[in-house]
């Protein structure tokens, strides 16, 4: 990529809307706009003060055809999103106005922006680091307010500052190590080694805590993939409808009504839940239902959480037992539904078969037990020391992997200190720790990785 060219793109989502925005960034942004924009008095945008919306029209300079009435603003760099000169043209919403304006801009010398190129320029020009750049997309795709809050904090540098502090702590340890190497002819003081070990252990605790937030962070970013399973007619679709508070799935007394997978997104106490209602798992001769059962098992294997439903008004069947065997090594919540009817199920046998798994009695007819389900979901997401009030969470898989590798290198270094290995051996482990942490903010990443990250952004951002 060349940062001396000028790029342009539509910055608003496609479709009908009140306004649409075409964004231009680069040293020729104002020159291009002056060719196509005129105020009511015929003035160019460069003749107006910066950072002020100016009313006028966009013209095709080749034909003098009027394209649309707009509000345009010129923001002079470096105090802009990309640190370059930026023009934003606010026109009427809809595909036609923004497309026609973009075409005129491109014809005057701008280049179509690549996916995420505006944010990439902000990163390359030093306005934000890589973790902050990735937080931009997290803000856009946030499914709950808590997820948005975490992303906003990361955009403002909360994670970057924590990583920078950790890297400075590693540098301090490296300084001790390098001093010991410089004076290698002298005996290394045992007190100095113990001090190095103690500080390394403290750093290990900080890194470990940051890593512990990753599972919660991933759920807030991507959603908790939850699959509802059970034999036919136990209330799976009713549970989906109850949690959604709408009739999304067909509910009848006929077993096998749900033959395909139904996927919905909902917000439970700030937790984005990707809830999947599956076909009842059973042996069947119906070829359509067989396909549904096969799909159910595929989603079952990929889920973060299984909600296993049993009919409390009936005795345990072989089909129930088969599903219990499937969930033995899975994170699962067990619901005993239809408790408004006389209880026939053997609860003691279920507890023996399920071990430590959580069991909640519910009646979807009376809507009892729903609060307990929601409390359980909140508990498993914010387990341990990670609480909802902790907004500094690792939400990105790439960041998690970098922390895992840095933590492994640090622990290798701690083990090397304990074994009194040569200092140059120890130094390698601590340098690796420093490098891996730098991958989070982009200080120690290659161009290929940077390009890959921004390819996942939307065009215009």
Helices and strands as residue ranges (DSSP letters): E 7-10, E 19-25, H 29-36, E 37-39, G 45-47, E 54-60, E 65-75, E 86-92, H 95-107, E 111-112, H 117-124, H 130-141, H 145-155, H 158-182, H 190-212, H 214-222, E 224-229, H 236-244, E 262-268, E 271-277, H 287-302, E 305-311, H 318-326, E 332-337, H 347-354, E 358-361, H 370-381, H 397-418, H 423-441, H 447-455
